[in-house]
Amino acid sequence: MNSKETCRNELRAAVRHLSDRCLYSAAKWAAELLVSVDPDAPPSSAASSVASRATPSSSGAGASSRSLHLHRQQYHRDGSSFRRRFRSGGAAADVTSTPLGGVSYVSTPIPDDDGGFEGGGDSYLLAKSYFDCREYRRAAHVLRGQAGRKAVFLRCYALYMAGEKRKEEEMIELEGPMGKCNAVNSELVSLERELSTLRRSGAIDSFGLYLYGLILRDRGSESLAISVLVDSVNSYPWNWSAWSELLSLCTTSDILNNLNLKNHWMKDFFLASAYQELKMHDEALKRYEILMGVFRLSDYIQAQIATVQYSMRELDEAEVIFEELLRTDPYRVDSMDIYSNSCCIIANYYSLKGLHEKSVLYFTRALKLNRKYLSAWTLMGHEYVEMKNTPAAIDAYRRAVDINPRDYRAWYGLGQTYEMMGMPFYALYYFKKSSCLQPNDARLWIAMAQCYESAPLQMLEEAIKCYMRAANSNDREGIALHQLAKLHSILGHSEQAAFYYKKDLERMEAEDRKGPNMIEALLFLADHYKSVGRFDEAEVYCTRLLDYTGPEKETAKTILRGLKIAHSGFPPMEIDHFSA
């Protein structure tokens, strides 16, 4: 059996197992992946030759990972055209016979169900029906006393969902400003006790381990939750919900590297997502590219690639993929928040119009639909900043970082807000958090530098370090070079100031920019080169200043006169000639 057929069989079984246990998000993910497996090509001598060359060394990891747009080919799924891009001759073409090059795969047995539950199968069907109708406590009541692992899981899961449902109700009833509420799931303690006992006795399956890990996470026992979730995915790797919970706990590369995960092709989806969360963009793109060798029709992979490219600020590439995803699946919601949530679209419209109060109103409506909508919290924080409502802005940003502590935009927003409030030390703390998460974003380093420059701090040496990081991070506005020159000048570092003024001048000339920064650079360079005796260079900068009509023209004339006096060997020079 070839690897593609193996994936199909495993995913078909997984969809049944997950659906039967009411793990519908994971079942949907598995089903979407199932239909995305690349159709087998007709056997040919050329294909056999390619398959024989599909070794770990030819998996294409060295190919350019940022160029995943390949020539379009037509595929048919359920009678409809389904287009995807693949780079001709690229890495994906070499891995069609194996899910991933360079990885050994072990067979993971699909666990048997509990059979007929010794007469309890009918009760299980009833309980599942109640669960599907969101009658969670009723479902748990039906399964009381049943000892089969499948029945125990559904009973515990139903109690967990009942607790979550009640918690949501309490949040609506008791919430304070900005949705703050201390409501908790009242079932967590008893469920943790029961599942812990089952784990110690070995009477728990991979699905029970997943639920146990979920509860441990909610209870704040993150280290133990990681260990339990690793056991869950190692024993049953097709539950994407378990992988997703594990991913949420991998907040550093050290945690990720210390996971003891078995080799299975599902592990590679997890690693790609983990690299994406940890801002290891090139590694994520390479792994997604290789995965597409088998799951060539996957909307999920395409959406993840677009998300990575958005994070890398390759906005045009990301937009093309998102637009194609909408064409092929116009009702898609996953990874398409900005397209699917009309409230946020309207909010953004009002924001662009400067109608910030109306924008906040629609962001609030969006959050009533999805309280964990990260972008809505962050963008609403921005609106409150525009309205000078700093307490509300801080609350919104804090809700965003509670949902995802790796959202650099929310940390940056907190820094800006505290800076507005005249609290630079708090602002610096949050700017540092944002720059750690997005170290290649020049805007974050500039914000930190400006904070160091502010009147309460005046830590100019620290500001210089930040501006240097910004200058090395593709500062498109050119703020960093100008400020580096200015700060070095203030500190009396004339040579360094001249160096950065000259670099900034070159940048402005290349971009055909003119303005006060160019005048400032020309004046400094003219005066500096005069002071160090490099009169010819000083004369060049003075001559350029004579093209202006403001006070800088008179300053240039004065410098030129000084040059004539200081350098007796100069030929007679009629200064007014330059102003003719």
N, C-alpha and C positions, 0 to 999 in steps of 0.2 A: 504494500500500500504506500503510495507516495505521500509526501508531507502535507500537501494540500488536502488530500482526502482524509488524512488523520485529523487535521484541524477541523474539517467539516463535521466529522463524526463526534469529536469531542464537544464542539459547540452545540450541535443538535441535542446531545444528551444534557449539556449544561443548561440550555434554555428550559428543558423540561424540569430538571431538578430545581432550578432557581424559581421558576414560576410556581411549582408545586409548594414551595416554602414561602410564597408571597414576597419574594425578593425581586420585585418587578423592575426596578431600575437596572439591577445587574442582569436580569433576564433580557431586557430590551437591548442593553449594550451587547450581550452575547449574540442576540438574534441579528442585530445590525452588522456585527462583525461576520457572522455566518454568511450573509448574502454578499459580503464584500470580498470574499475569497476569489482571487483571479480565476476565471474559467480556464480549464486545462486546454492547452493548445494541441492541435492534432499532432501525433507523433511524426517526427521527421528526423532525417540524419543530422540536420543542422541543430535541431533542438537537443538531440542526444549529445551532440558535441558540446553544446553550451552547458548542459547539465553535468557533463563529466568535468567541466572546468570550474564548477561552482564550489570552490574550496574556500576555507576561511580566509586565505590570503587574497582572494579575489572578490571579497564582499563589498568592496567599493567604499570603505571608510575614508579613503584619502581623497575621494572626489569632492568637488566644491559643494559644500552643504547648503550654501545660500542660494543655489540656483536650482530649485526643484520644479521649475516650470519646463516641462518637456513637450515634445510634439504631441498633438492631439490624436487620439485614436478613438474609434467608435466601439462601444460595447453595448450589449443588449441585456437588460434585466427586466423580466416580466413584460417584455415586448416594447419597452421604452428605451430611447437612446440615453446612454449614460456616459458622459465624456470625462476623460481624465488626461492629465498631462504627465508625460514621462520623458526624461532626457534620453535621446537616442545615444546608444553606446555607453550610457552611464552605469552607475553601480547597480541600480535596480535590475538591469537586464541580466546581470550575472548571478543573481540570487533567486531566480524563479523556482529553483528546485529545492530550496530549503528556507525555513522561516527566517533564520539569521545566520550569517557567516560568523565563524569564530566562537561559537557557543555549542557546547555539547548538551544534548537533550535527554532527559530521563523520562521514562514512561510513568505517568501518574495514574494509578488505578482510579476508576470512577466508583465511588462508594455505593454499596447496595443500599436501597431503601429498607424500611422496616417491614417489607412484605405486606401482609394484610393486617399487621398490628395485632395479630391474634384476636380478630374480631372487632378491632377498634378502627378499621379503615373507614367505615361509614361515618363514624363520629368525626374522624379527621376531615372528611369531605364537608360535613356540616360546619365544623369550626372554620374551615377555609372560606366557606360561603359567608359566614358572619364577618370574618376578617375583611373580605373584599367589600363588604357593605359598611366598613369602618365601625362595626360593633365589636370592638376589641375585647372588652371584658366578657362579653357573651361568648366569644370564641375561646378565651382562656378557660371559662367555666366548663365548657363542653369537654375539654381535654384534661380536666383535673383527674388525677389518679392514674393516667396512662404513663407508662415507663419507657415506651419506645423513643429513640433519640429524635426521630422526626417529629413526634407529637410533643416531646418536651421542648424542642426548639420553638415550634409554632406557639405553644402556650406562653413561653417566656417572651417571645417576640411580641405577642399580642398584648401582654402586660406592659412591656416597654412602650409600645405605641399608645396604649391607653394613658400611661403616665405623660407621654409627650403631648397627647391631645389635651389633657387637663392643664398641663403647663402653659400651652398656647392660650387656652381660655383665660387662665389667671393673668397672663401678661396683658391681655386686652382689658380685663376688668380692673387690674391694679396698676397699670403702667403709669409712670410719671412723665415729666417732660422728656422728649426725644426717645420715648419708648423704654425708659429704664424700668426694670422690674427685677425683683430677687426671686421670682418663681423658679422652682426646681421640679424635676421629675420625681415624684414621691415613691416610685417603684424601684429606684436604683439600688437602694440599700439591700432590700430583700432579694432582688435578682442577683446582685453581686455575691451575696452569701450562698445562694443556691448553686450558681454556676461555678463558683470557686470550689465548692464541695464536689461537684461532678467532675471537674478537671482533675482534682487530686485523686479521685477514684478511677480515672480513665474512662468514665461513662459519658463522655461528651464528644460530639463529632465536630467537623470543621465549621459547620454552620453555627453550632453553639459557641465555638471559640470566637467566631466573628462577632456574635452578639455580646459575648463576655468582654471582648476588646473594646467594643463600642461603649459599654457601660463603664469600663475602667477609664476610658478617655473622658467621659462625662464627669466622672468622680475625681479627675485630676491625677490619676495614677498612670502617668504617661509612659514611664519605663516598662512597667508590667504590661500595659496595653500593647506596646510595640512587640514584646515577646510573644504575647498571646496571638496577635494578628499575624505574626510571622508563622507561627504554628498552623494557623488557619489556612493561609495561602499555600503553605508547603504541602498540606494534606489535600487541599482542593483548590487548585490555582485558577479556576474559571469564574470565581466570584469577584467581579470587578469592584463591587461595593467594599469588600474587605481590603483590596489593594488601595482603594481611594482613601479609606480611613487610615491605613498605614502611611500613605503618602502625606496626609495632613500632619502626621507626627514627625516626619523627616524634615526638620527645620534647618538642619545643617548637613554639609557633605560628610562630616564625621559620622553622624547617625546613619546616613545612607550606606556608607562604606562598611559599617560594622554589622549590617544585617546579614544573617545567615540564611540566605534564600537558595532554594533548590533551583536548578536550571530547568526552565520550562519556557515556551515561547511567550506565555503571558507575562513572565518576568520582564521581558523586553518592552512591553507596553508600559509597565510600571516604571522602569528605569527612564524611558523617554519622558514620561510625565514628571518624574522627579528632577531630571536635569532641567526641564523647562521651569519648574518652580524655583530651582536654585540658580536661575539665570545662567545656566551652562548651555547657552543657545546653540552653539555649533554642535555639541555632543547630542543634544536633543534632535536637531535636524538630521544628523547623520543616521541616528537610530530609526527615526520615522521613515527616512528614505529607504532603508533596508527592509523595514517591515512592509513597505508597499510592494516589495517583490512578491509577496503572497497575498496581502490584503489590498489589492490594487484598486479596488472600487470603494474603499472606505471613506465615507464622509467624515468620520471621526478623525482619522489621521489628517485629512485635508484641513479640517478646522483647527487642529492642533498646530499644524505647520503655519497656518495663517496667524494664529495667536502668537507664535514664536516670532514671526516676522514683524508683527505689530510691536512686540516688545523691543525688537532690534531697530525700531523706527524705519523699517522698510515698508512704509505705509502703502505705496502703490501696489507692491506685490501682494500684501495682505488683502487689500480691497478687491483685487481681481479674484482671489480665491473665494472670499466671502460672497461676492456677487454670483459666482458660478454655483456655489452651494445653494444659494437662494433660488437660482433657476432650476436646479435639479430637484430640490426639495423645498418648495415655497412655504411649507408649514413647519420647517425646522425651528426648534427653540434653543437647543444646546449650543453653547458658545456664540450665540447670536443675540445677546441681550439688547444691544443698541438698536437692532433691527426689529426685534419681536415685541419689545415693551413700548407701546405707543405713549404711555405716560412719560417715559423718559425722553422720547423723541420730542414731545410737546414741551417738556421742561427745557430741553436744550434749545429749542426754538425761542422760547421766551428769554432764556439767558442771553442768546445772541442779540436779541432786541433790547437788552438792558432792563427788562421787566423782571427783576429778581424776585419780587414777592410772588408773582404768578409762577415763576419757575420753581420756587420752593413748594408751592401748593401741589404741583404735579409730581415733583419728586416724592412728596409725602404720600400721594396716591399710589405711586409705583411701589413704595415700601410697604404699603398695606397688602399688596399682592405678593410680595416676596421680601420678608424682613431681612433676609441675608443677601440682598442685592448690593454687592460691594460698591459698584460704580455709582449707584444712586446715593449712598451715604457720602461718598467722597465728593461727588459733584454738588450735593446739597451743602456740604461744608464750604465749598468755593463760593456758592451763592450767598451764604451767611457772611463770609468775609467781605464780599462786595457790599453787603448791607451794613457793614460795620457792627454786626451782631456777633461779637467774639465768643461769648459763652455758648451760644447755639452752634457756632462753627466748631468749637472744641468738642462738644458732645457728638456732633456728626462724625468728625474725624476719628474720635475714639471708638465709636461703633464700627467704623470701617476697619480699624486695626484689630479690634476684637474678632471680627470675622476672618480676616487674613492679616496676620502680623507681618507678612512680607509685601504688603502693598505700600510701595515707597511714596506714592502720591499722597496718601493720607498722612504719613509721617511728615512729609514736606509741608502739607497744609497746616499741620500743627505747629511746625516751626515758624511759618509765615504769621500765623495768628498770634503766637506769643511775641514775635518781633513787633507786630503792630501794637501790642499791649505794653511795649517797653520793658520786656523781660528777656534780655539777650541770652542769659545763661540757659534758661529753659529752651529758647529757640535753638541755640547751638546743639543741645542734646538731641532734639528731634531732627535737625538738619543732618547730624552725624548718622542717625539711624537710617535716614533716607539714602544718604550717599553710600552707606555700607551695602544696601540692597541694590542700588543702581550706580555702581562706581564709575561708569563711563558716561554719565549724564552731566555735562558741563554746567547746566543750570543749577544743580544742587550744590556744586562746589562754589559757584559764584554767590549763591545765597549765603552759604556759610562764611565766605570771605567778607561779604558786606556786613555780616553780623559782627565779625571780629573788628571791622573798621569803625563800627558805630561808636558814638561819643562815650557811652558808659564803659566800653572796653578798651578801645584804641590799642588792640594787640596786632600791630601792623606786620610783624614778622610771621605770625600765624596766618594772617590774611594773605600774605605773599605765597605761602605754601599752598593755600587753597586755590588761589588764582593760577598757580603753576599747574595744579591738577586739572583745572578747567581748560587751560590752554592746550594741554595734552589730550583733552577729551573732545576734540572737534567743536570748539566754541564758535558757533556759526555767527554770533552777533559781534564777535571781536571785543567783547567787554574785558576779557581777562588780560590781553596784551596791553591795552591802554592802562588798566589799573596797575599792572605790574610796573610799567614805566613810571606812573605817577607816584606810587608808593616808594619805589627805589629813589626817586628824586627827593621826596620828603625826608627820607632817611639819610640823604647825602651820599647815596651810592651812585655817583654820576655815570660811571662806566656801564653798570647794569641798566640804569635808566635809559642811557643812550641806545643800548642794545635793543631794549624792548620798544622804545619809540621808533627805532628804525624798522623793526619787524612789523610794527603796527602800521607804519607808513607804507611799507611794501604791500601789506594786505589791503589797505584802502585804495592804493593805486590799482591793484589787480581787480578789485571789485568796482572801480570807477566811483568811489565814494569821496565826497567832499564835506567839509563842515568844521566845527570847532575843534574836533579831535585832531584833524590834519593840521590846522593852524598851530595848535599846542605842540604837536610833534616837531613841526618845522622851526618854531621859535626855540624850543629846547635844544634841538640839534645844532642850530646856528650858533647859539650862545655857548653850548658845550664845546664844539670844535674850535671856536675862537679861544676859549679858555685853555685848551690843551695845545694851542699853537698849530692846529691843522686848518690854516686859513683858507686854502682852496676849497675844502669841503664846506666850511662855514659860509663862504661866498655863494656856493651853489644853493644852499638852503635859504639864504637871505634873498637871493635873486628870485626864487620862487614865491617868497612872501610879498614881493613888490607887485605881484599880480592881483593882490587883494586890495580892498578899498577902505578897510577899517583901520583901527589904531595899530594893528600889526604891521602895516606898511611903514608907518613912521618909525616903529621899533627896528624894522629891518634896515631902514636908512641909517639909523643911529649906529647899528652894529657895523654896517659897511664903512661908515666914517672911521669907526674905531679900528677896523681892519686896515684901513689906509694908513692910519697913524702908526699902528703896531708893526706894520710890515713896510719898512721904508723902501723896499725894493719893488713895491707895487707900482705900476704905471699910473699916471694921473687919472683919476676916476671922477667923472661928473655924475654925482648921485642922482640929480634930477633927470638925467638922461633916461633912467629906468622907469620914471613915472610918466614919461611922455606918451 
